[in-house]
């Protein structure tokens, strides 16, 4: 089931009286919302959607992605899904659906947040989810900020690489000369064909391809 933040409308807790434990339906609703909220903070996924790397329906794929994660927790034993397991799932979907290899640790961070929120929501603790929801609404009200990135394209054509690098450097200088590349997610657009390893000027071998765990 696809999960969209714009369709979510969490209801505030009622005041007064005896506090009843949340229903399984409410717990699931909050967990589904938390997944969509966490994914909205993942720069790698945001960039993939903005650049339509998953095709013209990239935004819908992001909603499907959230639903697929929810289904994963619903169909697998609770003890099966840990941070490492979920990270592998996230990275595989990014590669299969958006043709992007995420080569930093952001996948593990996103997986860790989702696993933590799964535990909290099952305990009836919705404080973190509600706080994330309010922050998301504030960002939407102010307008979504553009995320800058460094895109390494898997291409063996040296001329194309040089032209691309020149264009990127000019754009970066025009936007903000103080931006450090270390602050941006190192994404690699997964190529269709096999990539031949390249050796740079310092003697290091660079291989652009599917990440092997």
Secondary structure, 3 states (H helix, E strand, C coil): CCCCHHHCCCCCCCCCCCCCCCCHHHHHHHHHHHHHHHHCCCHHHHHHHHCCCCCCCHHHHHHHHHHHHHHHHHHCCCCCCCHHHHHHHHHHHHHHHHCEEECCCHHHHHHHHHHHHHHHHHCCCCHHHHHHHHHHHHHHHHCCCCCCCEEEECCCCHHHHHHHHHHHHHHHHHHCCCCCHHHCCEEEECCCCCCCCEECCCCCEECCCCCCC
